[in-house]
Amino acid sequence: MFPVTFDRSVTMFLLARIEREDGLLDRAALEQVYIREYLGDMHQMDRRIQEQSLSGNIHVEQGRIHITAQGKRVLEGGRIIGGWFGADPRFLDAAAVR
């Protein structure tokens, strides 16, 4: 559990960058570091697509990403558990973003 948590943690990534640039970053600069390094250089989107495809939660067909029945069950379980702990619903339900 811990290796996965640290590998995926945006918070840990940001804390490490803040530590490296202690006092030199403002909010806008930190956002740019996140976009450039975390999403760009570290290819986090590619990693997540590959991981979720391998786990069976999505499948990619002609470059388009589709959720599987298993992926829907994972989300539903996440919504239930997230509700118990008051998690931000925007992470688990796209309708909550609107």
trRosetta pair geometry for C-beta under 8 A, 3 or more apart (Angstrom, degrees):
i j d omega theta_ij theta_ji phi_ij phi_ji
1 4 6.2 -68 -156 40 30 106
1 5 6.1 30 154 -22 69 112
2 5 5.4 -55 -141 36 34 114
2 6 6.2 24 165 -11 69 106
3 6 6.2 -62 -147 42 29 103
3 7 6.0 30 157 -23 66 112
4 7 5.6 -56 -141 37 29 113
4 8 6.2 8 166 -2 65 114
5 8 6.6 -74 -148 46 21 96
5 9 5.9 35 158 -50 62 113
6 9 5.5 -44 -134 11 30 122
6 12 5.6 -1 -146 20 69 176
9 12 3.8 63 98 10 124 107
9 13 6.5 172 102 -11 68 82
10 13 5.5 -55 -151 37 36 116
10 14 6.2 33 153 -18 69 107
10 34 7.3 38 -159 -139 104 118
10 38 6.8 59 -125 -160 81 159
11 14 5.9 -58 -147 38 28 108
11 15 6.3 29 156 -19 65 107
12 15 5.7 -52 -144 37 31 112
12 16 6.4 33 156 -20 64 105
13 16 6.0 -60 -154 35 27 110
13 17 6.6 20 153 -14 64 107
13 34 7.3 103 116 -116 123 80
13 37 7.8 176 180 106 118 115
13 38 5.4 75 160 -95 157 121
14 17 5.8 -57 -148 38 34 108
14 18 6.2 35 154 -20 68 106
14 30 6.5 54 -147 -175 101 116
14 34 6.7 -6 -88 -83 95 109
15 18 5.6 -54 -145 37 31 112
15 19 6.3 36 153 -22 64 104
16 19 5.6 -50 -149 33 31 115
16 20 6.5 33 151 -20 63 104
17 20 5.5 -50 -147 35 35 113
17 21 6.2 -2 163 13 68 109
17 25 7.2 51 134 -36 99 162
17 30 6.8 136 105 -136 128 82
17 33 5.2 139 -174 143 154 149
17 34 7.9 -140 25 -65 163 67
17 37 7.3 157 -90 56 135 155
18 21 6.5 -74 -138 57 26 84
18 22 6.7 67 155 -93 62 53
18 25 6.4 -107 -112 46 67 134
18 30 7.0 8 -76 -112 89 123
19 22 6.1 -1 -159 -63 30 95
21 24 4.2 -98 173 56 93 112
21 25 4.9 75 108 -29 133 105
21 29 8.0 -130 135 130 157 128
21 33 7.9 -139 2 -78 149 156
24 29 7.6 -99 126 118 73 158
25 29 4.4 -145 -146 92 77 119
25 30 4.7 91 161 -60 131 85
25 33 7.0 -40 -122 -12 140 138
26 29 5.2 91 46 14 64 104
26 30 7.1 -126 98 -6 30 93
27 30 5.8 -59 -148 37 28 110
27 31 6.4 31 154 -21 64 105
28 31 5.7 -53 -151 33 31 114
28 32 6.6 30 152 -17 63 104
29 32 5.6 -53 -151 36 34 112
29 33 6.5 39 149 -21 66 101
30 33 5.5 -48 -149 33 36 114
30 34 6.5 40 150 -21 64 103
31 34 5.5 -52 -152 34 33 115
31 35 6.4 29 153 -15 66 105
32 35 5.7 -52 -144 38 34 109
32 36 5.9 23 161 -10 68 113
33 36 6.1 -62 -137 46 24 103
33 37 5.4 -8 176 11 66 119
33 38 7.7 65 131 -10 66 95
34 37 6.9 -60 -117 52 14 88
34 38 4.9 -22 -161 23 57 127
34 39 6.9 49 146 -7 66 98
35 38 7.3 -7 -54 50 9 88
35 39 5.4 -31 -150 38 42 124
35 40 6.5 47 144 -20 57 108
36 39 7.6 56 8 54 9 84
36 40 4.9 -43 -163 33 34 138
36 41 6.5 30 147 -14 65 103
37 40 6.5 -6 -47 55 9 92
37 41 4.9 -31 -137 37 47 120
37 42 6.1 43 157 -14 63 105
38 41 7.8 29 -16 50 14 83
38 42 5.4 -32 -145 39 31 130
38 44 5.6 0 161 -18 73 140
39 42 7.4 39 -2 55 8 89
39 44 5.5 -73 -109 40 43 110
39 45 6.3 38 -155 -24 82 101
40 43 7.6 -15 156 -65 22 48
42 47 7.8 -37 142 -10 81 136
43 46 4.3 -29 172 38 103 120
43 47 5.9 113 114 -26 84 92
44 47 5.4 -54 -145 37 35 115
44 48 6.2 33 158 -19 68 105
45 48 5.9 -55 -147 37 30 108
45 49 6.4 30 155 -18 65 106
46 49 5.8 -56 -146 37 30 110
46 50 6.2 28 157 -16 65 109
47 50 5.9 -59 -148 39 28 109
47 51 6.1 25 156 -18 65 112
48 51 5.7 -55 -141 40 30 111
48 52 6.0 22 163 -12 66 110
49 52 6.2 -60 -141 42 25 103
49 53 6.1 27 157 -20 62 111
49 58 7.2 -77 -148 81 64 142
49 60 6.9 50 178 -60 113 131
49 65 6.7 -98 -132 -104 108 133
50 53 5.8 -58 -146 37 26 112
50 54 6.2 24 157 -16 64 109
51 54 5.9 -57 -147 38 27 109
51 55 6.2 18 157 -13 64 111
52 55 5.7 -55 -139 42 33 108
52 57 4.5 -72 -167 64 89 112
52 58 4.6 40 129 18 112 109
52 71 7.2 56 -177 -106 110 118
53 56 7.9 47 175 -65 28 23
53 57 7.8 -83 -67 54 22 70
53 58 5.5 -57 -80 80 62 87
53 59 6.3 97 -134 -111 85 42
53 60 6.0 -33 -102 -7 133 100
56 68 6.0 -76 163 60 68 159
56 70 4.9 19 125 64 103 156
56 71 7.6 -154 122 -46 58 81
57 67 7.0 -35 159 -146 70 73
57 68 6.0 -162 -172 38 21 104
57 70 5.7 -107 -99 103 52 97
57 71 3.5 101 -172 -91 72 91
57 74 5.6 -30 -119 15 119 150
58 65 5.5 -3 180 -172 133 94
58 66 6.3 149 -162 78 76 44
58 67 5.6 -49 -103 -105 78 44
58 68 6.2 -160 -96 -9 20 89
58 71 5.6 68 -60 -75 61 152
59 65 7.8 162 84 -151 31 53
59 66 5.5 -19 62 63 77 99
59 68 6.0 78 -13 -61 96 107
60 63 6.8 -2 179 -124 102 13
60 64 6.9 159 -156 75 62 36
60 65 5.4 -27 -100 -97 78 64
60 66 7.5 168 -92 18 28 76
61 64 5.7 -29 70 61 72 89
61 66 6.3 6 14 -1 109 122
67 71 4.1 -133 -165 93 87 138
67 72 5.9 102 141 -54 122 79
67 75 7.8 -8 -160 -15 143 135
68 71 4.6 106 49 2 69 101
68 72 7.2 -127 99 -3 42 84
69 72 5.6 -51 -153 33 35 113
69 73 6.6 36 149 -19 65 103
70 73 5.6 -54 -152 35 35 112
70 74 6.5 39 149 -23 67 101
71 74 5.5 -48 -148 31 35 114
71 75 6.6 34 153 -16 64 103
72 75 5.7 -53 -151 37 33 111
72 76 6.3 34 152 -20 66 106
73 76 5.6 -52 -145 37 33 112
73 77 6.3 34 155 -17 65 105
74 77 5.9 -57 -151 38 29 110
74 78 6.3 30 151 -20 63 109
75 78 5.4 -56 -148 38 32 114
75 79 6.3 36 154 -23 66 102
75 92 6.1 148 -161 -165 81 82
75 93 7.9 123 176 -78 113 61
76 79 5.6 -49 -149 31 32 113
76 80 6.7 32 153 -18 63 102
77 80 5.8 -54 -151 34 34 111
77 81 6.3 22 157 -8 68 109
78 81 5.9 -58 -140 45 30 103
78 82 5.6 34 159 -22 67 113
78 92 5.0 -161 118 -124 112 124
79 82 5.7 -52 -135 40 24 113
79 83 6.3 33 157 -27 59 105
79 89 7.5 45 -133 -134 86 86
79 92 4.9 164 -83 147 73 136
79 93 6.3 70 -106 -54 118 106
80 83 5.8 -56 -157 28 26 114
80 84 7.1 30 148 -23 60 100
81 84 5.6 -47 -159 24 39 116
81 85 6.9 7 155 4 67 108
81 87 7.8 34 109 -1 70 136
82 85 6.3 -76 -152 51 33 93
82 86 7.9 -98 166 71 63 12
82 87 3.4 -79 -158 46 93 130
82 88 8.0 -73 -174 51 123 36
82 89 7.0 134 127 -96 134 57
82 91 7.4 -169 -126 73 151 107
82 92 5.3 -159 13 -18 163 156
83 86 7.6 38 -165 -70 29 31
83 87 7.3 -62 -46 34 27 89
87 91 6.6 -76 155 50 111 124
87 92 6.9 70 108 -11 125 128
88 91 5.4 82 86 -5 93 103
89 92 5.9 -78 -156 53 51 95
89 93 5.0 -22 170 35 94 115
89 96 4.1 -171 115 -112 107 168
90 93 7.2 -76 -107 61 21 70
90 96 4.9 -132 -83 104 55 113
90 97 5.2 94 -139 -80 96 75
92 96 7.7 40 67 16 67 140
93 96 4.3 80 88 -9 102 110
93 97 7.9 -170 104 -16 63 77
94 97 5.7 -39 -167 11 50 118
95 98 6.2 -39 -169 13 47 113
